[in-house]
Amino acid sequence: MMAVCGTNEEGKHMLPIGFGSVLLEAPEGLAAKFELAKEQGGQFIEFYYQEMDRAGYGDSDLREICRLSAAYNMPVTYHLPWSAPEDDLGQYDVPEGRNRLCAMMERGFAIGAKYMVLHLGAYPDGERRLPVLIRVRKIIEGVLPRMAEENAILCLENNTSLY
């Protein structure tokens, strides 16, 4: 289970409760995941790239997630890749990092994710924290126009990979 802080129509802060898709064990398929989340009082489902890759989600599955999101009136969020060394944005220069982040976000856009979660990364080769964070900030700034096009919000998670 996870929470995302936001505001409601009146501008008041709220804390919607959601479930990670990987936690909703439903061998019956995607619709069963939405049903389980709804039964448990969930207000959104966060899809993880790892689960989607393991389960081999294809284009038809991505369209089905969009359809179910609308049918259940349950928004989806997307957790961007972060656990593999090649997913760590801190190791790339700004142009390459921006291209990698844009590519990682496409699956989230395909499922209509309003929120996307991004880890800030580790510090490669013992590089100090501040230079890495400055570089990652510049990478993120480079994708903000794309996020705005999709009406999506990037949520930053500050824990780092350990590898």
C-alpha positions in Angstrom: 0.0 0.0 0.0 1.2 3.5 -0.6 -0.1 7.1 -0.4 0.3 10.1 -2.6 -0.3 13.6 -1.2 -2.3 16.0 -3.3 -5.1 18.5 -3.2 -8.8 18.1 -3.8 -11.1 20.4 -5.9 -11.4 22.8 -2.9 -7.6 23.0 -2.7 -7.5 21.1 0.6 -4.7 18.5 1.2 -5.8 14.9 1.0 -4.0 11.6 1.2 -5.5 9.1 -1.2 -4.6 5.5 -0.5 -3.5 3.2 -3.3 -2.1 -0.2 -3.8 0.9 -1.4 -5.7 -0.2 -3.7 -8.6 2.6 -6.1 -7.6 0.9 -6.5 -4.1 -2.5 -7.3 -5.6 -2.1 -11.0 -6.3 -4.8 -11.8 -8.9 -4.1 -14.7 -11.2 -7.5 -13.9 -12.9 -5.9 -10.9 -14.5 -5.9 -7.1 -14.6 -9.6 -6.6 -13.9 -9.2 -8.7 -10.7 -6.4 -6.4 -9.6 -8.7 -3.3 -10.0 -11.5 -5.2 -8.2 -9.3 -6.1 -5.3 -8.0 -2.6 -4.9 -11.6 -1.2 -5.0 -12.8 -3.8 -2.4 -9.9 -2.8 -0.1 -10.8 0.9 -0.3 -8.0 1.8 -2.7 -8.3 5.0 -4.7 -5.5 4.3 -7.2 -3.2 1.5 -8.3 0.5 2.0 -8.9 2.0 -0.2 -11.6 5.6 -1.1 -11.3 7.8 -1.5 -14.3 9.3 -4.7 -12.9 5.9 -6.4 -12.6 4.9 -5.2 -16.1 8.1 -6.6 -17.6 7.9 -9.9 -15.7 4.3 -10.4 -16.8 5.1 -9.4 -20.3 2.5 -6.6 -20.6 2.0 -5.8 -24.2 0.1 -3.0 -26.0 -3.2 -4.7 -25.5 -2.6 -4.9 -21.7 -1.6 -1.2 -21.6 -4.9 -0.3 -23.3 -6.8 -2.6 -20.9 -5.2 -0.8 -17.9 -6.5 2.5 -19.4 -10.0 1.0 -19.9 -10.1 -0.5 -16.4 -8.9 2.8 -14.9 -11.9 4.6 -16.4 -14.4 1.8 -15.7 -13.4 1.6 -12.0 -12.9 5.4 -11.7 -9.5 4.5 -10.3 -6.4 6.4 -11.5 -3.2 4.6 -12.1 0.3 5.7 -11.2 3.6 4.4 -12.6 6.8 3.6 -10.7 9.7 4.3 -13.1 12.6 1.9 -13.3 15.3 2.4 -10.7 16.7 -0.9 -9.3 19.1 -1.8 -12.1 22.4 0.1 -12.4 21.5 1.3 -16.0 18.3 3.0 -14.6 20.3 5.2 -12.2 20.1 8.7 -13.8 22.9 10.0 -11.6 25.5 8.3 -13.8 24.6 10.0 -17.1 25.3 13.4 -18.5 22.2 15.7 -18.9 21.3 15.0 -22.5 21.7 11.2 -22.2 19.9 11.2 -18.8 17.0 13.2 -20.3 16.7 10.7 -23.2 16.7 7.7 -20.8 14.1 9.3 -18.5 11.9 10.2 -21.4 12.1 6.6 -22.7 11.3 5.2 -19.2 8.2 7.4 -18.9 6.6 6.2 -22.1 5.1 3.1 -20.6 3.6 5.3 -17.8 2.1 7.6 -20.4 0.7 4.5 -22.3 -1.3 3.5 -19.2 -2.5 7.1 -18.6 -0.5 7.5 -15.3 -1.2 10.9 -13.7 1.7 10.4 -11.2 5.1 8.9 -12.0 7.5 8.0 -9.2 11.3 8.5 -9.8 14.1 7.6 -7.5 16.9 10.2 -7.4 19.6 7.7 -7.8 22.9 6.6 -6.3 26.2 8.3 -6.5 28.4 6.6 -9.0 32.1 6.0 -8.4 32.0 7.7 -5.1 30.9 11.0 -6.6 29.7 13.5 -4.1 25.9 13.9 -3.5 25.5 17.5 -4.5 27.0 17.3 -8.1 24.8 14.3 -8.8 21.7 15.9 -7.5 22.4 19.0 -9.6 22.8 16.9 -12.7 19.6 14.9 -11.9 17.7 18.1 -11.4 18.8 19.3 -14.8 17.7 16.0 -16.3 14.3 16.3 -14.7 14.0 19.9 -15.9 14.5 18.6 -19.4 11.5 16.3 -19.2 9.0 18.7 -17.6 7.6 19.9 -21.0 6.8 16.3 -21.9 5.2 15.7 -18.4 3.1 18.9 -19.0 2.0 17.6 -22.4 0.7 14.4 -20.7 -0.8 16.3 -17.7 1.4 14.1 -15.5 3.2 14.8 -12.2 6.7 13.6 -11.4 7.0 12.4 -7.8 10.5 12.2 -6.4 11.5 9.4 -4.0 14.7 10.1 -2.2 16.0 6.6 -1.4 18.8 5.3 -3.5 19.7 2.0 -5.1 22.3 -0.1 -3.3 24.5 -2.0 -5.8 
